[in-house]
Structures are given as structure tokens and as C-alpha cells.
Amino acid sequence: MTQATSITLDVKGMTCQGCVNSVTKLVKRVDPDAKVAVDLPTGRLEATTQASAAALIEAINAAGYQARAA
Ligand SMILES: [Cu+2]
């Protein structure tokens, strides 16, 4: 088991709470145990997770948002 780390991403393309929920679900699909906090105005996503930043970015971008390491 790898240790959970804190990952911060900048996510563009989120416009409403529905987007926040969608992005949160995308992260949890990669790691069901992830703790996710999204700030909609800044697009800042913070996750405590065993997943890699690259895996989260790939999942989020595949859904049509633009994520990158903050
Ligand atoms: Cu939305």
C-alpha cells in the first residue's frame, strides 16, 4: 500500500457545483478513498490520495476539463 499524499491541481472548465461534483467523482473513481476538496472560484482541487497526480489529471482531462499540477 502506498501512502496517501496531498495533491493540488488547477482545474479549468468547471462552471457550477455540478462540475465540482463531477470532478470530485472522477477523482474518487481513480481512488475511492480519496479526500477531495474543490474551490470553484479558483478552480483549485486538493486531494489526499494514493493516486498519482498524473492519474488524476488524465481522468479529469478525459472528461473534458483541463487539469494541471498547481
Ligand atoms: Cu457545471
N, CA, C, O and the ligand as a Tripos MOL2 file, in Angstrom:
@<TRIPOS>MOLECULE
protein
  281   279    71     0     0
PROTEIN
NO_CHARGES

@<TRIPOS>ATOM
      1 N           0.8420   -1.1950    0.0000 N.3       1 MET1
      2 CA          0.0000    0.0000    0.0000 C.3       1 MET1
      3 C           0.8800    1.2480    0.0000 C.2       1 MET1
      4 O           1.7460    1.4110    0.8590 O.2       1 MET1
      5 N           0.6520    2.1040   -0.9490 N.am      2 THR2
      6 CA          1.3880    3.3610   -0.9200 C.3       2 THR2
      7 C           0.7030    4.3200    0.0370 C.2       2 THR2
      8 O          -0.4710    4.1600    0.3690 O.2       2 THR2
      9 N           1.4330    5.2850    0.4590 N.am      3 GLN3
     10 CA          0.9040    6.2590    1.4110 C.3       3 GLN3
     11 C           0.1350    7.3490    0.6680 C.2       3 GLN3
     12 O           0.5250    7.7660   -0.4220 O.2       3 GLN3
     13 N          -0.9490    7.7980    1.2660 N.am      4 ALA4
     14 CA         -1.6940    8.9080    0.6780 C.3       4 ALA4
     15 C          -0.8760   10.1860    0.7550 C.2       4 ALA4
     16 O          -0.2460   10.4760    1.7720 O.2       4 ALA4
     17 N          -0.8930   10.9370   -0.3200 N.am      5 THR5
     18 CA         -0.2110   12.2260   -0.3170 C.3       5 THR5
     19 C          -1.2120   13.3050   -0.7040 C.2       5 THR5
     20 O          -2.3080   13.0250   -1.1880 O.2       5 THR5
     21 N          -0.8050   14.5250   -0.4780 N.am      6 SER6
     22 CA         -1.6530   15.6610   -0.8170 C.3       6 SER6
     23 C          -1.2770   16.1640   -2.2030 C.2       6 SER6
     24 O          -0.1210   16.4970   -2.4640 O.2       6 SER6
     25 N          -2.2660   16.2140   -3.0850 N.am      7 ILE7
     26 CA         -2.0450   16.6430   -4.4660 C.3       7 ILE7
     27 C          -2.8990   17.8780   -4.7280 C.2       7 ILE7
     28 O          -4.0870   17.8930   -4.4070 O.2       7 ILE7
     29 N          -2.3070   18.8930   -5.3000 N.am      8 THR8
     30 CA         -3.0510   20.0990   -5.6430 C.3       8 THR8
     31 C          -3.0370   20.2850   -7.1520 C.2       8 THR8
     32 O          -1.9810   20.2570   -7.7840 O.2       8 THR8
     33 N          -4.2230   20.4750   -7.7210 N.am      9 LEU9
     34 CA         -4.3480   20.6770   -9.1610 C.3       9 LEU9
     35 C          -5.1050   21.9720   -9.4370 C.2       9 LEU9
     36 O          -5.9540   22.3910   -8.6500 O.2       9 LEU9
     37 N          -4.7870   22.5930  -10.5550 N.am     10 ASP10
     38 CA         -5.6190   23.6640  -11.0890 C.3      10 ASP10
     39 C          -6.4980   23.0560  -12.1650 C.2      10 ASP10
     40 O          -5.9970   22.4400  -13.1060 O.2      10 ASP10
     41 N          -7.8130   23.2240  -12.0300 N.am     11 VAL11
     42 CA         -8.7520   22.6310  -12.9790 C.3      11 VAL11
     43 C          -9.5380   23.7400  -13.6580 C.2      11 VAL11
     44 O         -10.2250   24.5200  -12.9980 O.2      11 VAL11
     45 N          -9.4330   23.8060  -14.9720 N.am     12 LYS12
     46 CA        -10.2170   24.7730  -15.7360 C.3      12 LYS12
     47 C         -11.4250   24.0710  -16.3550 C.2      12 LYS12
     48 O         -11.3860   22.8700  -16.6220 O.2      12 LYS12
     49 N         -12.4850   24.8230  -16.5770 N.am     13 GLY13
     50 CA        -13.6690   24.2880  -17.2480 C.3      13 GLY13
     51 C         -14.8200   24.0020  -16.3130 C.2      13 GLY13
     52 O         -15.9030   23.6200  -16.7560 O.2      13 GLY13
     53 N         -14.5930   24.1880  -14.9970 N.am     14 MET14
     54 CA        -15.6870   23.9890  -14.0450 C.3      14 MET14
     55 C         -16.4670   25.2940  -13.9180 C.2      14 MET14
     56 O         -15.8880   26.3470  -13.6520 O.2      14 MET14
     57 N         -17.7950   25.2180  -14.1090 N.am     15 THR15
     58 CA        -18.6070   26.4370  -14.0920 C.3      15 THR15
     59 C         -19.6650   26.4430  -13.0020 C.2      15 THR15
     60 O         -20.2350   27.4940  -12.7060 O.2      15 THR15
     61 N         -19.9360   25.3080  -12.4080 N.am     16 CYS16
     62 CA        -21.0080   25.2490  -11.4160 C.3      16 CYS16
     63 C         -20.7600   24.1090  -10.4480 C.2      16 CYS16
     64 O         -19.8010   23.3490  -10.5790 O.2      16 CYS16
     65 N         -21.6560   24.0110   -9.4650 N.am     17 GLN17
     66 CA        -21.4950   22.9710   -8.4510 C.3      17 GLN17
     67 C         -21.5790   21.5720   -9.0690 C.2      17 GLN17
     68 O         -20.9680   20.6240   -8.5730 O.2      17 GLN17
     69 N         -22.3490   21.4590  -10.1640 N.am     18 GLY18
     70 CA        -22.4230   20.1670  -10.8390 C.3      18 GLY18
     71 C         -21.0710   19.7280  -11.3630 C.2      18 GLY18
     72 O         -20.7180   18.5510  -11.2890 O.2      18 GLY18
     73 N         -20.3110   20.6860  -11.8960 N.am     19 CYS19
     74 CA        -18.9640   20.3860  -12.3720 C.3      19 CYS19
     75 C         -18.0780   19.9530  -11.2080 C.2      19 CYS19
     76 O         -17.2950   19.0100  -11.3240 O.2      19 CYS19
     77 N         -18.2120   20.6530  -10.0910 N.am     20 VAL20
     78 CA        -17.4230   20.3070   -8.9050 C.3      20 VAL20
     79 C         -17.7260   18.8650   -8.5010 C.2      20 VAL20
     80 O         -16.8220   18.0850   -8.2000 O.2      20 VAL20
     81 N         -19.0240   18.5260   -8.5000 N.am     21 ASN21
     82 CA        -19.4050   17.1550   -8.1370 C.3      21 ASN21
     83 C         -18.8420   16.1480   -9.1280 C.2      21 ASN21
     84 O         -18.3740   15.0770   -8.7410 O.2      21 ASN21
     85 N         -18.8910   16.5010  -10.4270 N.am     22 SER22
     86 CA        -18.3800   15.5940  -11.4560 C.3      22 SER22
     87 C         -16.8890   15.3510  -11.2770 C.2      22 SER22
     88 O         -16.4230   14.2120  -11.3250 O.2      22 SER22
     89 N         -16.1400   16.4440  -11.0680 N.am     23 VAL23
     90 CA        -14.6870   16.3120  -10.9250 C.3      23 VAL23
     91 C         -14.3460   15.5230   -9.6600 C.2      23 VAL23
     92 O         -13.4180   14.7150   -9.6490 O.2      23 VAL23
     93 N         -15.1120   15.7700   -8.5950 N.am     24 THR24
     94 CA        -14.8900   15.0260   -7.3540 C.3      24 THR24
     95 C         -15.1000   13.5360   -7.5890 C.2      24 THR24
     96 O         -14.3270   12.7060   -7.1110 O.2      24 THR24
     97 N         -16.1580   13.2050   -8.3320 N.am     25 LYS25
     98 CA        -16.4390   11.7960   -8.6250 C.3      25 LYS25
     99 C         -15.3380   11.1830   -9.4800 C.2      25 LYS25
    100 O         -14.9760   10.0220   -9.2890 O.2      25 LYS25
    101 N         -14.7990   11.9650  -10.4300 N.am     26 LEU26
    102 CA        -13.7240   11.4490  -11.2860 C.3      26 LEU26
    103 C         -12.5150   11.0590  -10.4410 C.2      26 LEU26
    104 O         -11.8920   10.0220  -10.6700 O.2      26 LEU26
    105 N         -12.1930   11.9000   -9.4640 N.am     27 VAL27
    106 CA        -11.0610   11.5880   -8.5800 C.3      27 VAL27
    107 C         -11.3640   10.3340   -7.7720 C.2      27 VAL27
    108 O         -10.5010    9.4720   -7.6050 O.2      27 VAL27
    109 N         -12.5930   10.2350   -7.2710 N.am     28 LYS28
    110 CA        -12.9500    9.0900   -6.4450 C.3      28 LYS28
    111 C         -13.0610    7.8010   -7.2590 C.2      28 LYS28
    112 O         -12.9850    6.7020   -6.7100 O.2      28 LYS28
    113 N         -13.2400    7.9450   -8.5670 N.am     29 ARG29
    114 CA        -13.2440    6.7630   -9.4080 C.3      29 ARG29
    115 C         -11.8160    6.2020   -9.5010 C.2      29 ARG29
    116 O         -11.6110    4.9900   -9.5700 O.2      29 ARG29
    117 N         -10.8440    7.1100   -9.5020 N.am     30 VAL30
    118 CA         -9.4380    6.6800   -9.5280 C.3      30 VAL30
    119 C          -9.0460    6.1100   -8.1680 C.2      30 VAL30
    120 O          -8.3710    5.0840   -8.0840 O.2      30 VAL30
    121 N          -9.4780    6.7910   -7.1020 N.am     31 ASP31
    122 CA         -9.1730    6.3410   -5.7420 C.3      31 ASP31
    123 C         -10.4070    6.5540   -4.8620 C.2      31 ASP31
    124 O         -10.6660    7.6710   -4.4130 O.2      31 ASP31
    125 N         -11.1720    5.4770   -4.6160 N.am     32 PRO32
    126 CA        -12.4050    5.6080   -3.8430 C.3      32 PRO32
    127 C         -12.1780    6.1720   -2.4420 C.2      32 PRO32
    128 O         -13.1010    6.7160   -1.8350 O.2      32 PRO32
    129 N         -10.9600    6.0440   -1.9290 N.am     33 ASP33
    130 CA        -10.6850    6.5310   -0.5720 C.3      33 ASP33
    131 C         -10.1500    7.9550   -0.5550 C.2      33 ASP33
    132 O          -9.8050    8.4740    0.5060 O.2      33 ASP33
    133 N         -10.0800    8.5850   -1.7080 N.am     34 ALA34
    134 CA         -9.5290    9.9390   -1.7750 C.3      34 ALA34
    135 C         -10.3940   10.9240   -1.0040 C.2      34 ALA34
    136 O         -11.6220   10.8310   -0.9990 O.2      34 ALA34
    137 N          -9.7290   11.8660   -0.3560 N.am     35 LYS35
    138 CA        -10.4460   13.0120    0.2150 C.3      35 LYS35
    139 C         -10.2390   14.1740   -0.7450 C.2      35 LYS35
    140 O          -9.1050   14.5310   -1.0670 O.2      35 LYS35
    141 N         -11.3380   14.7600   -1.1980 N.am     36 VAL36
    142 CA        -11.2670   15.7610   -2.2600 C.3      36 VAL36
    143 C         -11.9290   17.0480   -1.8100 C.2      36 VAL36
    144 O         -13.0290   17.0300   -1.2580 O.2      36 VAL36
    145 N         -11.2590   18.1610   -2.0470 N.am     37 ALA37
    146 CA        -11.8570   19.4760   -1.8110 C.3      37 ALA37
    147 C         -11.6370   20.3130   -3.0630 C.2      37 ALA37
    148 O         -10.5150   20.4210   -3.5590 O.2      37 ALA37
    149 N         -12.7160   20.9060   -3.5690 N.am     38 VAL38
    150 CA        -12.6290   21.7260   -4.7740 C.3      38 VAL38
    151 C         -13.1360   23.1250   -4.4550 C.2      38 VAL38
    152 O         -14.2140   23.2950   -3.8860 O.2      38 VAL38
    153 N         -12.3370   24.1300   -4.8320 N.am     39 ASP39
    154 CA        -12.7770   25.5220   -4.7050 C.3      39 ASP39
    155 C         -13.1610   26.0100   -6.0960 C.2      39 ASP39
    156 O         -12.3020   26.2150   -6.9550 O.2      39 ASP39
    157 N         -14.4600   26.1940   -6.3060 N.am     40 LEU40
    158 CA        -14.9510   26.5270   -7.6490 C.3      40 LEU40
    159 C         -14.4030   27.8650   -8.1760 C.2      40 LEU40
    160 O         -13.9480   27.9090   -9.3190 O.2      40 LEU40
    161 N         -14.4260   28.9490   -7.3970 N.am     41 PRO41
    162 CA        -13.9580   30.2390   -7.9500 C.3      41 PRO41
    163 C         -12.5140   30.2080   -8.4490 C.2      41 PRO41
    164 O         -12.1880   30.8370   -9.4560 O.2      41 PRO41
    165 N         -11.6560   29.4810   -7.7500 N.am     42 THR42
    166 CA        -10.2430   29.4470   -8.1530 C.3      42 THR42
    167 C          -9.9140   28.2290   -9.0120 C.2      42 THR42
    168 O          -8.8510   28.1910   -9.6310 O.2      42 THR42
    169 N         -10.7990   27.2330   -9.0640 N.am     43 GLY43
    170 CA        -10.5020   26.0130   -9.7900 C.3      43 GLY43
    171 C          -9.4660   25.1490   -9.1110 C.2      43 GLY43
    172 O          -8.8920   24.2500   -9.7250 O.2      43 GLY43
    173 N          -9.2290   25.4220   -7.8390 N.am     44 ARG44
    174 CA         -8.1990   24.6920   -7.1100 C.3      44 ARG44
    175 C          -8.7710   23.4070   -6.5270 C.2      44 ARG44
    176 O          -9.7700   23.4270   -5.8100 O.2      44 ARG44
    177 N          -8.1280   22.2970   -6.8430 N.am     45 LEU45
    178 CA         -8.5510   21.0000   -6.3180 C.3      45 LEU45
    179 C          -7.4520   20.4630   -5.4190 C.2      45 LEU45
    180 O          -6.2850   20.4120   -5.8090 O.2      45 LEU45
    181 N          -7.8300   20.0660   -4.2240 N.am     46 GLU46
    182 CA         -6.8760   19.4350   -3.3220 C.3      46 GLU46
    183 C          -7.3850   18.0480   -2.9960 C.2      46 GLU46
    184 O          -8.5280   17.8740   -2.5750 O.2      46 GLU46
    185 N          -6.5220   17.0580   -3.1930 N.am     47 ALA47
    186 CA         -6.9050   15.6800   -2.9220 C.3      47 ALA47
    187 C          -5.8500   15.0370   -2.0320 C.2      47 ALA47
    188 O          -4.6480   15.2090   -2.2360 O.2      47 ALA47
    189 N          -6.3240   14.3030   -1.0520 N.am     48 THR48
    190 CA         -5.4430   13.4350   -0.2720 C.3      48 THR48
    191 C          -5.7170   12.0280   -0.7600 C.2      48 THR48
    192 O          -6.8020   11.4870   -0.5520 O.2      48 THR48
    193 N          -4.7260   11.4400   -1.4100 N.am     49 THR49
    194 CA         -4.9870   10.2240   -2.1720 C.3      49 THR49
    195 C          -3.7150    9.4070   -2.3800 C.2      49 THR49
    196 O          -2.5990    9.9230   -2.3150 O.2      49 THR49
    197 N          -3.9230    8.1190   -2.6310 N.am     50 GLN50
    198 CA         -2.7980    7.2560   -3.0020 C.3      50 GLN50
    199 C          -2.5610    7.3050   -4.5080 C.2      50 GLN50
    200 O          -1.5530    6.7890   -4.9900 O.2      50 GLN50
    201 N          -3.4630    7.9120   -5.2440 N.am     51 ALA51
    202 CA         -3.2950    8.0030   -6.6970 C.3      51 ALA51
    203 C          -2.2110    9.0300   -7.0310 C.2      51 ALA51
    204 O          -1.8910    9.9060   -6.2270 O.2      51 ALA51
    205 N          -1.6610    8.8990   -8.2260 N.am     52 SER52
    206 CA         -0.6620    9.8740   -8.6710 C.3      52 SER52
    207 C          -1.3550   11.0890   -9.2680 C.2      52 SER52
    208 O          -2.4910   11.0060   -9.7340 O.2      52 SER52
    209 N          -0.6580   12.2110   -9.2470 N.am     53 ALA53
    210 CA         -1.2060   13.4130   -9.8780 C.3      53 ALA53
    211 C          -1.4980   13.1440  -11.3420 C.2      53 ALA53
    212 O          -2.5150   13.5990  -11.8660 O.2      53 ALA53
    213 N          -0.6180   12.4100  -12.0090 N.am     54 ALA54
    214 CA         -0.8000   12.1350  -13.4380 C.3      54 ALA54
    215 C          -2.0880   11.3570  -13.6910 C.2      54 ALA54
    216 O          -2.7990   11.6230  -14.6600 O.2      54 ALA54
    217 N          -2.3850   10.3960  -12.8170 N.am     55 ALA55
    218 CA         -3.6050    9.5990  -12.9910 C.3      55 ALA55
    219 C          -4.8440   10.4690  -12.8100 C.2      55 ALA55
    220 O          -5.8290   10.3180  -13.5330 O.2      55 ALA55
    221 N          -4.7890   11.3790  -11.8420 N.am     56 LEU56
    222 CA         -5.9380   12.2720  -11.6140 C.3      56 LEU56
    223 C          -6.1100   13.2280  -12.7890 C.2      56 LEU56
    224 O          -7.2250   13.4510  -13.2600 O.2      56 LEU56
    225 N          -5.0100   13.7850  -13.2550 N.am     57 ILE57
    226 CA         -5.0620   14.7260  -14.3830 C.3      57 ILE57
    227 C          -5.6380   14.0330  -15.6180 C.2      57 ILE57
    228 O          -6.4640   14.5990  -16.3340 O.2      57 ILE57
    229 N          -5.1910   12.8070  -15.8520 N.am     58 GLU58
    230 CA         -5.6670   12.0660  -17.0220 C.3      58 GLU58
    231 C          -7.1750   11.8290  -16.9380 C.2      58 GLU58
    232 O          -7.8900   12.0050  -17.9230 O.2      58 GLU58
    233 N          -7.6550   11.4270  -15.7530 N.am     59 ALA59
    234 CA         -9.0830   11.1410  -15.5820 C.3      59 ALA59
    235 C          -9.9180   12.4080  -15.7500 C.2      59 ALA59
    236 O         -10.9810   12.3820  -16.3700 O.2      59 ALA59
    237 N          -9.4330   13.5070  -15.1980 N.am     60 ILE60
    238 CA        -10.1850   14.7670  -15.2670 C.3      60 ILE60
    239 C         -10.1940   15.2950  -16.6970 C.2      60 ILE60
    240 O         -11.2280   15.7470  -17.1890 O.2      60 ILE60
    241 N          -9.0540   15.2390  -17.3570 N.am     61 ASN61
    242 CA         -8.9770   15.7490  -18.7260 C.3      61 ASN61
    243 C          -9.7960   14.9010  -19.6930 C.2      61 ASN61
    244 O         -10.3520   15.4170  -20.6630 O.2      61 ASN61
    245 N          -9.8660   13.6010  -19.4260 N.am     62 ALA62
    246 CA        -10.6450   12.7100  -20.2920 C.3      62 ALA62
    247 C         -12.1240   13.0680  -20.2540 C.2      62 ALA62
    248 O         -12.8650   12.7510  -21.1840 O.2      62 ALA62
    249 N         -12.5600   13.7360  -19.1700 N.am     63 ALA63
    250 CA        -13.9660   14.1170  -19.0270 C.3      63 ALA63
    251 C         -14.2320   15.5150  -19.5790 C.2      63 ALA63
    252 O         -15.3560   16.0090  -19.4920 O.2      63 ALA63
    253 N         -13.2110   16.1580  -20.1450 N.am     64 GLY64
    254 CA        -13.4450   17.4340  -20.8060 C.3      64 GLY64
    255 C         -13.0320   18.6680  -20.0200 C.2      64 GLY64
    256 O         -13.2370   19.7930  -20.4760 O.2      64 GLY64
    257 N         -12.4490   18.4650  -18.8350 N.am     65 TYR65
    258 CA        -11.9100   19.5910  -18.0830 C.3      65 TYR65
    259 C         -10.4170   19.6950  -18.3740 C.2      65 TYR65
    260 O          -9.8350   18.8000  -18.9860 O.2      65 TYR65
    261 N          -9.8110   20.7680  -17.9440 N.am     66 GLN66
    262 CA         -8.3760   20.9320  -18.1570 C.3      66 GLN66
    263 C          -7.6920   21.0410  -16.8000 C.2      66 GLN66
    264 O          -7.7500   22.0720  -16.1300 O.2      66 GLN66
    265 N          -7.0400   19.9380  -16.4180 N.am     67 ALA67
    266 CA         -6.3550   19.8980  -15.1290 C.3      67 ALA67
    267 C          -4.8580   19.9290  -15.3440 C.2      67 ALA67
    268 O          -4.3360   19.3660  -16.3060 O.2      67 ALA67
    269 N          -4.1730   20.6060  -14.4190 N.am     68 ARG68
    270 CA         -2.7130   20.5350  -14.4230 C.3      68 ARG68
    271 C          -2.2220   20.6940  -12.9890 C.2      68 ARG68
    272 O          -2.9260   21.2150  -12.1240 O.2      68 ARG68
    273 N          -1.0130   20.2370  -12.7650 N.am     69 ALA69
    274 CA         -0.4300   20.3520  -11.4240 C.3      69 ALA69
    275 C          -0.3460   21.8230  -11.0570 C.2      69 ALA69
    276 O           0.0850   22.6460  -11.8650 O.2      69 ALA69
    277 N          -0.7590   22.1570   -9.8360 N.am     70 ALA70
    278 CA         -0.7460   23.5530   -9.4030 C.3      70 ALA70
    279 C           0.6450   23.9290   -8.9090 C.2      70 ALA70
    280 O           0.8680   25.0670   -8.4980 O.2      70 ALA70
    281 CU        -21.1430   22.7070  -14.1830 Cu       71 CU71
@<TRIPOS>BOND
     1     1     2 1
     2     2     3 1
     3     3     4 2
     4     3     5 am
     5     5     6 1
     6     6     7 1
     7     7     8 2
     8     7     9 am
     9     9    10 1
    10    10    11 1
    11    11    12 2
    12    11    13 am
    13    13    14 1
    14    14    15 1
    15    15    16 2
    16    15    17 am
    17    17    18 1
    18    18    19 1
    19    19    20 2
    20    19    21 am
    21    21    22 1
    22    22    23 1
    23    23    24 2
    24    23    25 am
    25    25    26 1
    26    26    27 1
    27    27    28 2
    28    27    29 am
    29    29    30 1
    30    30    31 1
    31    31    32 2
    32    31    33 am
    33    33    34 1
    34    34    35 1
    35    35    36 2
    36    35    37 am
    37    37    38 1
    38    38    39 1
    39    39    40 2
    40    39    41 am
    41    41    42 1
    42    42    43 1
    43    43    44 2
    44    43    45 am
    45    45    46 1
    46    46    47 1
    47    47    48 2
    48    47    49 am
    49    49    50 1
    50    50    51 1
    51    51    52 2
    52    51    53 am
    53    53    54 1
    54    54    55 1
    55    55    56 2
    56    55    57 am
    57    57    58 1
    58    58    59 1
    59    59    60 2
    60    59    61 am
    61    61    62 1
    62    62    63 1
    63    63    64 2
    64    63    65 am
    65    65    66 1
    66    66    67 1
    67    67    68 2
    68    67    69 am
    69    69    70 1
    70    70    71 1
    71    71    72 2
    72    71    73 am
    73    73    74 1
    74    74    75 1
    75    75    76 2
    76    75    77 am
    77    77    78 1
    78    78    79 1
    79    79    80 2
    80    79    81 am
    81    81    82 1
    82    82    83 1
    83    83    84 2
    84    83    85 am
    85    85    86 1
    86    86    87 1
    87    87    88 2
    88    87    89 am
    89    89    90 1
    90    90    91 1
    91    91    92 2
    92    91    93 am
    93    93    94 1
    94    94    95 1
    95    95    96 2
    96    95    97 am
    97    97    98 1
    98    98    99 1
    99    99   100 2
   100    99   101 am
   101   101   102 1
   102   102   103 1
   103   103   104 2
   104   103   105 am
   105   105   106 1
   106   106   107 1
   107   107   108 2
   108   107   109 am
   109   109   110 1
   110   110   111 1
   111   111   112 2
   112   111   113 am
   113   113   114 1
   114   114   115 1
   115   115   116 2
   116   115   117 am
   117   117   118 1
   118   118   119 1
   119   119   120 2
   120   119   121 am
   121   121   122 1
   122   122   123 1
   123   123   124 2
   124   123   125 am
   125   125   126 1
   126   126   127 1
   127   127   128 2
   128   127   129 am
   129   129   130 1
   130   130   131 1
   131   131   132 2
   132   131   133 am
   133   133   134 1
   134   134   135 1
   135   135   136 2
   136   135   137 am
   137   137   138 1
   138   138   139 1
   139   139   140 2
   140   139   141 am
   141   141   142 1
   142   142   143 1
   143   143   144 2
   144   143   145 am
   145   145   146 1
   146   146   147 1
   147   147   148 2
   148   147   149 am
   149   149   150 1
   150   150   151 1
   151   151   152 2
   152   151   153 am
   153   153   154 1
   154   154   155 1
   155   155   156 2
   156   155   157 am
   157   157   158 1
   158   158   159 1
   159   159   160 2
   160   159   161 am
   161   161   162 1
   162   162   163 1
   163   163   164 2
   164   163   165 am
   165   165   166 1
   166   166   167 1
   167   167   168 2
   168   167   169 am
   169   169   170 1
   170   170   171 1
   171   171   172 2
   172   171   173 am
   173   173   174 1
   174   174   175 1
   175   175   176 2
   176   175   177 am
   177   177   178 1
   178   178   179 1
   179   179   180 2
   180   179   181 am
   181   181   182 1
   182   182   183 1
   183   183   184 2
   184   183   185 am
   185   185   186 1
   186   186   187 1
   187   187   188 2
   188   187   189 am
   189   189   190 1
   190   190   191 1
   191   191   192 2
   192   191   193 am
   193   193   194 1
   194   194   195 1
   195   195   196 2
   196   195   197 am
   197   197   198 1
   198   198   199 1
   199   199   200 2
   200   199   201 am
   201   201   202 1
   202   202   203 1
   203   203   204 2
   204   203   205 am
   205   205   206 1
   206   206   207 1
   207   207   208 2
   208   207   209 am
   209   209   210 1
   210   210   211 1
   211   211   212 2
   212   211   213 am
   213   213   214 1
   214   214   215 1
   215   215   216 2
   216   215   217 am
   217   217   218 1
   218   218   219 1
   219   219   220 2
   220   219   221 am
   221   221   222 1
   222   222   223 1
   223   223   224 2
   224   223   225 am
   225   225   226 1
   226   226   227 1
   227   227   228 2
   228   227   229 am
   229   229   230 1
   230   230   231 1
   231   231   232 2
   232   231   233 am
   233   233   234 1
   234   234   235 1
   235   235   236 2
   236   235   237 am
   237   237   238 1
   238   238   239 1
   239   239   240 2
   240   239   241 am
   241   241   242 1
   242   242   243 1
   243   243   244 2
   244   243   245 am
   245   245   246 1
   246   246   247 1
   247   247   248 2
   248   247   249 am
   249   249   250 1
   250   250   251 1
   251   251   252 2
   252   251   253 am
   253   253   254 1
   254   254   255 1
   255   255   256 2
   256   255   257 am
   257   257   258 1
   258   258   259 1
   259   259   260 2
   260   259   261 am
   261   261   262 1
   262   262   263 1
   263   263   264 2
   264   263   265 am
   265   265   266 1
   266   266   267 1
   267   267   268 2
   268   267   269 am
   269   269   270 1
   270   270   271 1
   271   271   272 2
   272   271   273 am
   273   273   274 1
   274   274   275 1
   275   275   276 2
   276   275   277 am
   277   277   278 1
   278   278   279 1
   279   279   280 2
@<TRIPOS>SUBSTRUCTURE
     1 MET1         2 RESIDUE 1 A MET
     2 THR2         6 RESIDUE 1 A THR
     3 GLN3        10 RESIDUE 1 A GLN
     4 ALA4        14 RESIDUE 1 A ALA
     5 THR5        18 RESIDUE 1 A THR
     6 SER6        22 RESIDUE 1 A SER
     7 ILE7        26 RESIDUE 1 A ILE
     8 THR8        30 RESIDUE 1 A THR
     9 LEU9        34 RESIDUE 1 A LEU
    10 ASP10       38 RESIDUE 1 A ASP
    11 VAL11       42 RESIDUE 1 A VAL
    12 LYS12       46 RESIDUE 1 A LYS
    13 GLY13       50 RESIDUE 1 A GLY
    14 MET14       54 RESIDUE 1 A MET
    15 THR15       58 RESIDUE 1 A THR
    16 CYS16       62 RESIDUE 1 A CYS
    17 GLN17       66 RESIDUE 1 A GLN
    18 GLY18       70 RESIDUE 1 A GLY
    19 CYS19       74 RESIDUE 1 A CYS
    20 VAL20       78 RESIDUE 1 A VAL
    21 ASN21       82 RESIDUE 1 A ASN
    22 SER22       86 RESIDUE 1 A SER
    23 VAL23       90 RESIDUE 1 A VAL
    24 THR24       94 RESIDUE 1 A THR
    25 LYS25       98 RESIDUE 1 A LYS
    26 LEU26      102 RESIDUE 1 A LEU
    27 VAL27      106 RESIDUE 1 A VAL
    28 LYS28      110 RESIDUE 1 A LYS
    29 ARG29      114 RESIDUE 1 A ARG
    30 VAL30      118 RESIDUE 1 A VAL
    31 ASP31      122 RESIDUE 1 A ASP
    32 PRO32      126 RESIDUE 1 A PRO
    33 ASP33      130 RESIDUE 1 A ASP
    34 ALA34      134 RESIDUE 1 A ALA
    35 LYS35      138 RESIDUE 1 A LYS
    36 VAL36      142 RESIDUE 1 A VAL
    37 ALA37      146 RESIDUE 1 A ALA
    38 VAL38      150 RESIDUE 1 A VAL
    39 ASP39      154 RESIDUE 1 A ASP
    40 LEU40      158 RESIDUE 1 A LEU
    41 PRO41      162 RESIDUE 1 A PRO
    42 THR42      166 RESIDUE 1 A THR
    43 GLY43      170 RESIDUE 1 A GLY
    44 ARG44      174 RESIDUE 1 A ARG
    45 LEU45      178 RESIDUE 1 A LEU
    46 GLU46      182 RESIDUE 1 A GLU
    47 ALA47      186 RESIDUE 1 A ALA
    48 THR48      190 RESIDUE 1 A THR
    49 THR49      194 RESIDUE 1 A THR
    50 GLN50      198 RESIDUE 1 A GLN
    51 ALA51      202 RESIDUE 1 A ALA
    52 SER52      206 RESIDUE 1 A SER
    53 ALA53      210 RESIDUE 1 A ALA
    54 ALA54      214 RESIDUE 1 A ALA
    55 ALA55      218 RESIDUE 1 A ALA
    56 LEU56      222 RESIDUE 1 A LEU
    57 ILE57      226 RESIDUE 1 A ILE
    58 GLU58      230 RESIDUE 1 A GLU
    59 ALA59      234 RESIDUE 1 A ALA
    60 ILE60      238 RESIDUE 1 A ILE
    61 ASN61      242 RESIDUE 1 A ASN
    62 ALA62      246 RESIDUE 1 A ALA
    63 ALA63      250 RESIDUE 1 A ALA
    64 GLY64      254 RESIDUE 1 A GLY
    65 TYR65      258 RESIDUE 1 A TYR
    66 GLN66      262 RESIDUE 1 A GLN
    67 ALA67      266 RESIDUE 1 A ALA
    68 ARG68      270 RESIDUE 1 A ARG
    69 ALA69      274 RESIDUE 1 A ALA
    70 ALA70      278 RESIDUE 1 A ALA
    71 CU71       281 GROUP 0 **** ****
